Amino acid sequence: MLSYGITDIQSKPSLIKSMDIGEIVDKRAHTTLGYFISAKYESYIRPLIDKIDREKKLEKLKRLQAHQDLEFAEVGVDDGL
């Protein structure tokens, strides 16, 4: 995978048209800003991204539910139950 600097993309926007898959980096801060995926590959990658998003949301929901269960248990103990 090729890495593209944000300043390179800003100075030459037509670079995006030639990109298939690439990593967008900020060379000054030495950080990765994200990844660029061409629309022609979206049909292959979109189901995977959606699956990962669903799994993350389910994990957050389970963590929240466990936290709420603990809060209700504590309230029950405080009430003398």
ZIJO-V120660 format. One record per run of one state. SS is the DSSP state (~ for helix, > for strand, _ for the rest). FROM is the first residue (numbers start at 1). LEN is the number of residues. Records with the same first field share a line. If there is no record, write none. Layout:
SS = FROM-LEN + FROM-LEN
//
This chain:
_ = 1-1 + 12-3 + 19-2 + 27-4 + 38-1 + 79-3
> = 2-4 + 21-6 + 31-7
~ = 6-6 + 15-4 + 39-40
//
